[in-house]
Amino acid sequence: MILEALSFDFFRNALMAGLLVSVICGVIGSLVVVNRIVFLAGGVAHASYGGVGLAFHLGLPVLPVTAAFSTLAALGMAWVTLSRRERADTIIGVLWAAGMALGIILLDLTPGYNADLMSYLFGSILAVPDADLKLMAWLCALVLALAALFSRGLLVMSFDMEFARARGVPVRFLHFLLMGLTALCVVMVIRVVGLILVMALLTIPPFIAERRARSLPGMMFLAGCLSALFCVLGLYLSFSLDLTCGASIIAVACAGFAVSTLLPRRGALEET
């Protein structure tokens, strides 16, 4: 069955998109989980809908516009968490809602019916065109390059922010960088599983990996492998049973999560 599916161009594109997303989710998702900014990442994911609405309203390519909009929203949320900590959760919730509302209003003001709109809510990995696949590859390379360039600082900050400050690590800059990278990651994941399910793929594989890994790099590698496994199995399940791809991928991930919670924890992350 899987060999039959690989004979189709759309399925090969879907598989490549899933693998690209798996790599970036393994790296950025692990940083999100370890730094305990899942709520922040969720705010960025939902605010990004404003970028989708803006792109449709202006008649521009969706992924580049959404990436730029999401990055600006992420930097705004990063500033809030550092400058207004006592009200950070409330303000992030407002930005979250504002992005969603902006996207809906812009879509209401856009003439005609946008058939591709639902793909950004629930994902449409089987409809990823070559142009989007190339852009996803460039975004993946950019995110991985920046994460590798500042890997030591991100590693230290992830385990002890106060110690990182004492060691002269530019924590403020790295916090903004991490939020920007998270925004780019979110945009890629939305294309695969949709806005509704983006946080599941971003956090479930790293959570499972955290229970098995002994270092952050090891956690990233294992999370990437698990993401790839979930994507491949979800695609196979979707193709063979004619199910929605994004939901199938997340269903497999949730099953993996359930199994992992029943097994004893073996990992104990160390700063290496």
Stockholm file with secondary structure:
# STOCKHOLM 1.0

chainA/1-272         MILEALSFDFFRNALMAGLLVSVICGVIGSLVVVNRIVFLAGGVAHASYGGVGLAFHLGLPVLPVTAAFSTLAALGMAWVTLSRRERADTIIGVLWAAGMALGIILLDLTPGYNADLMSYLFGSILAVPDADLKLMAWLCALVLALAALFSRGLLVMSFDMEFARARGVPVRFLHFLLMGLTALCVVMVIRVVGLILVMALLTIPPFIAERRARSLPGMMFLAGCLSALFCVLGLYLSFSLDLTCGASIIAVACAGFAVSTLLPRRGALEET
#=GR chainA/1-272 SS CHHHHTTSHHHHHHHHHHHHHHHHIIIIIHHHHHTTCHHHHHHHHHHTHHHHHHHHHHTCCHHHHHHHHHHHHHHHHHHHHHHCGGGHHHHHHHHHHHHHHHHHHHHHTSSSCCTTHHHHHHCCGGGCCHHHHHHHHHHHHHHHHHHHHTHHHHHHHHHCHHHHHHTTCCHHHHHHHHHHHHHHHHHHHHHHHCGGGHHHHHHHHHHHHHTTCSBHHHHHHHHHHHHHHHHHHHHHHHHHHTCCHHHHHHHHHHHHHHHHHHSCCCCCCBCC
#=GC SS_cons         CHHHHTTSHHHHHHHHHHHHHHHHIIIIIHHHHHTTCHHHHHHHHHHTHHHHHHHHHHTCCHHHHHHHHHHHHHHHHHHHHHHCGGGHHHHHHHHHHHHHHHHHHHHHTSSSCCTTHHHHHHCCGGGCCHHHHHHHHHHHHHHHHHHHHTHHHHHHHHHCHHHHHHTTCCHHHHHHHHHHHHHHHHHHHHHHHCGGGHHHHHHHHHHHHHTTCSBHHHHHHHHHHHHHHHHHHHHHHHHHHTCCHHHHHHHHHHHHHHHHHHSCCCCCCBCC
//
